[in-house]
Amino acid sequence: MISPSMVSPREAGISHLSTLRDRRGLFLAVILCSWLMALSGCLSKREPADAHLDPTYIRRDVPYGPLAEQIADIYLAKTKAPAPAVVLVHGGSWARGNRQRIQRVAVRAVERGYVAINIEYRLGPNHPYPQPEQDVLAAICWVRSNAASLGVDPQRIAVWGYSAGAQMGLVAAAEPSLAASLSDCTPSEAVVQACVAGAPPTDLRRFGDAGPVEDHLGGSQEEVPAAYEAASPVLLVSASMPPVFLYHGESDWIVDVDHSRQLRDRLIELKVPVELVETEHGHFSQNLYGDAALTRGFDFLDHWMKE
């Protein structure tokens, strides 16, 4: 263990600045969110990302659970053989957003021969941890139990999330045991074979008293320290973690790229297959325009779920 006397003033300063940057990012993200949602809405009105797809292979508003929030758009593959599937989890500070935010990935999944399940889930602050994470697990179980009708190979299911959705996907991949309290879903049925995470907040303790994190975890670090640890992927991963692909913008001031770097380093220690692609983008531009990282992500999934 490193004692305070072993940390240099420069290192302490860097750590403090990193923490401040994390907190500032979360607060500014909330301020900018309404503007970005308006921008996203304008883009989607101009032409939805899936507008060119054959509607015959799209099922809208399909329930994957008994709750009103548990719905998904299903993008079916055009192959007769069972295809690999990817469950998509949008971002939005755990409290906003919808499946349109990650629709671009659904389109790319279809083009690469995957069945895409683009889900919505319970949002905060009325539904704090672990409820949204359990919704992700419920969706994975639903896909596996309905594999035949969806044309899915139940042994090839991945989860892909961005931002808060990436944290949720990583938690689901690392802790399928969270499914134990769900009806019609067991931890063994909730296991995924790969995970892709874009700009993931992997250590929620770094955000200090940032409002979105407190809302998601039900209080401050002083009030619920166990929740901050239980919801931080970097503390959850083990040698049983499936292969992980990470992508993160070096200019991301919402979720610092160190979140992905630290998770990568931890997975390497555990000998879990991992790849990190760093791009020139920021948090929002990566989600809106970062096509190259999506290609690399599906190349990674192809290697572990097709080859």
C-alpha positions as CSV (number, residue, x, y, z in Angstrom):
1,M,0.0,0.0,0.0
2,I,1.3,3.5,-0.8
3,S,1.3,5.9,2.2
4,P,0.7,9.6,1.8
5,S,4.4,10.2,2.5
6,M,5.4,8.2,-0.5
7,V,3.3,10.3,-2.9
8,S,5.2,13.3,-4.3
9,P,3.6,16.8,-4.4
10,R,3.6,16.6,-8.2
11,E,1.8,13.2,-8.2
12,A,-0.7,14.5,-5.7
13,G,-1.3,17.5,-7.8
14,I,-1.9,15.4,-10.9
15,S,-4.3,13.2,-9.0
16,H,-6.2,16.2,-7.7
17,L,-6.4,17.8,-11.2
18,S,-7.6,14.5,-12.6
19,T,-10.4,14.3,-10.0
20,L,-11.4,17.9,-10.7
21,R,-11.5,17.2,-14.4
22,D,-13.8,14.2,-13.8
23,R,-16.1,16.2,-11.7
24,R,-16.1,19.2,-14.0
25,G,-16.9,16.9,-16.9
26,L,-19.9,15.3,-15.3
27,F,-21.4,18.7,-14.4
28,L,-20.8,20.2,-17.8
29,A,-22.2,17.1,-19.4
30,V,-25.5,17.8,-17.6
31,I,-25.5,21.5,-18.7
32,L,-24.8,20.5,-22.4
33,C,-27.1,17.6,-22.5
34,S,-30.2,19.4,-23.6
35,W,-28.3,21.1,-26.4
36,L,-26.9,17.8,-27.6
37,M,-30.2,16.1,-27.4
38,A,-31.6,18.8,-29.6
39,L,-28.8,18.4,-32.0
40,S,-29.3,14.7,-32.0
41,G,-33.0,15.2,-32.6
42,C,-32.4,17.4,-35.5
43,L,-30.0,14.9,-37.1
44,S,-32.5,12.0,-36.6
45,K,-35.3,14.1,-38.1
46,R,-33.2,14.7,-41.1
47,E,-32.7,11.0,-41.6
48,P,-32.7,8.3,-39.0
49,A,-29.6,6.1,-39.0
50,D,-31.6,3.1,-39.9
51,A,-33.8,4.7,-42.6
52,H,-32.1,2.8,-45.4
53,L,-32.6,-0.6,-43.8
54,D,-35.2,-3.0,-45.0
55,P,-38.1,-2.6,-42.5
56,T,-39.0,-6.2,-43.0
57,Y,-36.1,-7.1,-40.7
58,I,-36.8,-4.5,-38.0
59,R,-39.2,-5.1,-35.0
60,R,-40.0,-2.0,-33.1
61,D,-40.9,-1.6,-29.4
62,V,-40.5,-5.2,-28.5
63,P,-40.8,-5.9,-24.8
64,Y,-38.0,-7.8,-23.2
65,G,-39.4,-7.7,-19.7
66,P,-42.7,-6.9,-17.9
67,L,-41.8,-3.2,-17.1
68,A,-42.9,-0.4,-19.4
69,E,-39.3,0.8,-19.8
70,Q,-38.1,-2.6,-20.9
71,I,-38.5,-2.3,-24.6
72,A,-36.1,-2.7,-27.6
73,D,-35.8,-2.4,-31.3
74,I,-34.7,-5.7,-32.9
75,Y,-32.7,-5.7,-36.1
76,L,-32.7,-9.2,-37.5
77,A,-30.0,-10.7,-39.6
78,K,-30.7,-11.8,-43.2
79,T,-29.0,-15.1,-42.9
80,K,-30.7,-18.5,-42.4
81,A,-28.0,-19.8,-40.0
82,P,-28.2,-18.6,-36.4
83,A,-26.2,-15.3,-36.1
84,P,-24.3,-13.7,-33.3
85,A,-26.2,-11.0,-31.4
86,V,-25.2,-7.8,-29.7
87,V,-27.2,-6.0,-27.0
88,L,-26.9,-2.3,-27.3
89,V,-27.0,0.1,-24.3
90,H,-27.3,3.9,-24.9
91,G,-25.7,6.5,-22.7
92,G,-27.1,9.6,-21.0
93,S,-25.7,10.0,-17.5
94,W,-28.0,7.1,-16.4
95,A,-30.9,9.5,-16.3
96,R,-31.8,10.5,-19.9
97,G,-31.5,9.5,-23.6
98,N,-33.0,6.7,-25.6
99,R,-32.1,3.9,-28.0
100,Q,-31.7,6.4,-30.9
101,R,-28.4,7.5,-29.3
102,I,-26.8,4.2,-30.3
103,Q,-28.8,3.5,-33.4
104,R,-25.7,3.9,-35.6
105,V,-24.1,0.9,-33.9
106,A,-27.3,-1.1,-34.6
107,V,-27.0,-0.3,-38.3
108,R,-23.4,-1.3,-38.3
109,A,-24.3,-4.5,-36.6
110,V,-26.8,-5.4,-39.3
111,E,-24.2,-4.6,-42.0
112,R,-21.7,-6.9,-40.3
113,G,-24.2,-9.9,-40.0
114,Y,-25.3,-9.5,-36.4
115,V,-28.7,-9.4,-34.8
116,A,-28.9,-6.1,-32.9
117,I,-31.1,-5.6,-29.8
118,N,-31.2,-1.9,-29.1
119,I,-32.7,-1.5,-25.6
120,E,-34.1,1.1,-23.4
121,Y,-34.0,0.7,-19.6
122,R,-35.1,2.3,-16.4
123,L,-33.6,5.8,-15.9
124,G,-32.6,7.7,-12.8
125,P,-32.9,9.2,-10.4
126,N,-36.0,7.2,-9.7
127,H,-34.2,4.0,-10.7
128,P,-30.7,3.9,-9.1
129,Y,-28.1,1.2,-9.3
130,P,-28.5,-1.7,-9.7
131,Q,-31.8,-1.5,-11.5
132,P,-30.6,-0.2,-14.9
133,E,-27.8,-2.8,-14.9
134,Q,-30.3,-5.5,-14.1
135,D,-32.3,-4.4,-17.1
136,V,-29.3,-5.0,-19.3
137,L,-29.0,-8.5,-17.8
138,A,-32.7,-9.1,-18.3
139,A,-32.3,-8.2,-22.0
140,I,-29.4,-10.6,-22.4
141,C,-31.5,-13.4,-20.8
142,W,-34.4,-12.5,-23.0
143,V,-32.3,-12.8,-26.1
144,R,-30.9,-16.1,-25.1
145,S,-34.3,-17.6,-24.2
146,N,-35.8,-16.3,-27.5
147,A,-32.8,-17.2,-29.6
148,A,-34.6,-19.5,-32.0
149,S,-37.3,-16.9,-33.0
150,L,-34.7,-14.2,-33.3
151,G,-32.3,-16.3,-35.4
152,V,-29.6,-15.9,-32.7
153,D,-26.9,-18.3,-31.7
154,P,-27.4,-18.4,-27.9
155,Q,-23.7,-19.1,-27.4
156,R,-22.6,-15.9,-29.2
157,I,-24.1,-12.9,-27.4
158,A,-22.2,-9.7,-26.8
159,V,-23.0,-6.4,-25.0
160,W,-22.1,-3.0,-26.4
161,G,-22.6,0.3,-24.6
162,Y,-21.4,3.9,-24.8
163,S,-20.7,6.3,-21.8
164,A,-23.0,5.4,-19.0
165,G,-24.3,2.5,-21.2
166,A,-20.7,1.3,-21.4
167,Q,-20.4,1.2,-17.6
168,M,-23.7,-0.7,-17.4
169,G,-22.5,-3.2,-20.1
170,L,-19.2,-3.8,-18.3
171,V,-21.0,-4.3,-15.0
172,A,-23.3,-6.8,-16.7
173,A,-20.4,-8.6,-18.3
174,A,-18.4,-8.7,-15.0
175,E,-21.3,-9.4,-12.6
176,P,-23.9,-11.7,-14.2
177,S,-24.7,-12.6,-10.6
178,L,-26.8,-9.4,-10.4
179,A,-29.4,-11.4,-12.4
180,A,-30.0,-13.7,-9.4
181,S,-32.8,-11.5,-8.1
182,L,-34.6,-11.3,-11.4
183,S,-37.5,-13.5,-12.5
184,D,-37.0,-15.7,-15.5
185,C,-33.3,-14.9,-15.6
186,T,-30.3,-16.7,-13.9
187,P,-26.7,-15.7,-13.8
188,S,-25.7,-18.5,-16.1
189,E,-28.3,-17.3,-18.7
190,A,-27.0,-13.7,-18.4
191,V,-23.4,-14.5,-19.3
192,V,-22.0,-12.7,-22.5
193,Q,-19.2,-13.9,-24.7
194,A,-17.7,-10.4,-25.4
195,C,-18.1,-6.8,-24.4
196,V,-17.5,-3.5,-26.2
197,A,-17.4,-0.3,-24.2
198,G,-17.1,3.2,-25.6
199,A,-15.9,6.0,-23.3
200,P,-16.7,4.0,-20.2
201,P,-16.6,5.5,-16.7
202,T,-14.8,2.6,-15.1
203,D,-14.1,4.0,-11.6
204,L,-17.1,6.0,-10.3
205,R,-15.1,7.0,-7.2
206,R,-13.1,9.4,-9.3
207,F,-16.1,11.7,-9.9
208,G,-16.4,12.7,-6.3
209,D,-19.7,14.5,-5.6
210,A,-20.8,14.8,-9.2
211,G,-24.6,14.9,-9.3
212,P,-25.3,12.3,-12.0
213,V,-23.1,9.7,-10.3
214,E,-24.7,10.4,-6.9
215,D,-28.2,10.1,-8.4
216,H,-27.3,6.8,-10.0
217,L,-25.7,5.3,-6.9
218,G,-28.3,6.7,-4.4
219,G,-26.0,9.1,-2.5
220,S,-22.5,10.4,-2.0
221,Q,-19.4,8.4,-1.5
222,E,-19.5,9.1,2.2
223,E,-23.1,7.8,2.3
224,V,-22.9,4.7,0.1
225,P,-19.3,3.9,-0.4
226,A,-20.1,0.2,-1.2
227,A,-22.2,1.3,-4.2
228,Y,-19.4,3.2,-5.7
229,E,-17.2,0.1,-5.5
230,A,-19.9,-2.3,-6.7
231,A,-20.7,-0.1,-9.8
232,S,-17.1,0.5,-10.8
233,P,-16.0,-2.0,-13.5
234,V,-12.3,-1.6,-12.8
235,L,-12.9,-3.1,-9.4
236,L,-15.3,-5.8,-10.6
237,V,-13.4,-7.5,-13.4
238,S,-11.9,-11.0,-12.8
239,A,-10.1,-13.6,-14.9
240,S,-13.6,-14.9,-15.9
241,M,-14.4,-11.7,-17.7
242,P,-15.1,-12.2,-21.4
243,P,-12.9,-10.4,-24.1
244,V,-13.3,-6.7,-23.9
245,F,-12.9,-4.0,-26.6
246,L,-12.5,-0.4,-25.4
247,Y,-12.6,2.8,-27.5
248,H,-12.1,6.3,-26.1
249,G,-11.5,9.8,-27.4
250,E,-8.2,11.3,-26.2
251,S,-10.0,14.7,-26.1
252,D,-12.8,13.4,-23.9
253,W,-13.3,15.8,-21.0
254,I,-16.5,14.2,-19.8
255,V,-15.0,10.8,-19.0
256,D,-11.2,11.0,-19.0
257,V,-9.4,8.5,-21.3
258,D,-7.6,7.2,-18.1
259,H,-10.7,5.3,-17.2
260,S,-10.2,3.1,-20.2
261,R,-6.5,2.9,-19.8
262,Q,-6.8,1.7,-16.2
263,L,-9.3,-0.9,-17.1
264,R,-7.2,-2.1,-19.9
265,D,-4.2,-2.4,-17.6
266,R,-6.2,-4.3,-15.1
267,L,-7.5,-6.8,-17.7
268,I,-4.0,-7.4,-19.0
269,E,-3.0,-8.3,-15.4
270,L,-5.8,-10.8,-15.3
271,K,-4.9,-12.1,-18.7
272,V,-8.3,-11.2,-20.2
273,P,-8.2,-10.5,-23.9
274,V,-8.5,-6.7,-24.3
275,E,-7.9,-4.0,-26.9
276,L,-8.1,-0.3,-26.4
277,V,-8.4,2.1,-29.4
278,E,-7.8,5.8,-28.7
279,T,-9.2,8.3,-31.1
280,E,-8.8,12.0,-31.6
281,H,-12.4,12.6,-30.7
282,G,-14.1,14.0,-27.6
283,H,-17.0,12.4,-25.7
284,F,-19.8,13.5,-28.0
285,S,-18.1,13.6,-31.3
286,Q,-16.9,10.0,-30.9
287,N,-20.5,8.9,-30.3
288,L,-21.8,10.9,-33.3
289,Y,-19.0,10.5,-35.9
290,G,-16.4,8.0,-34.7
291,D,-16.9,5.4,-37.4
292,A,-13.4,4.0,-37.5
293,A,-13.7,2.8,-33.8
294,L,-16.9,1.0,-34.6
295,T,-15.2,-0.9,-37.4
296,R,-12.5,-1.9,-35.1
297,G,-15.0,-2.9,-32.5
298,F,-16.8,-5.2,-34.9
299,D,-13.5,-6.6,-36.1
300,F,-12.9,-7.6,-32.5
301,L,-16.3,-9.2,-32.1
302,D,-15.8,-11.1,-35.4
303,H,-12.6,-12.5,-34.0
304,W,-14.1,-13.7,-30.8
305,M,-17.7,-14.5,-31.9
306,K,-17.4,-15.6,-35.5
307,E,-13.9,-17.0,-36.1
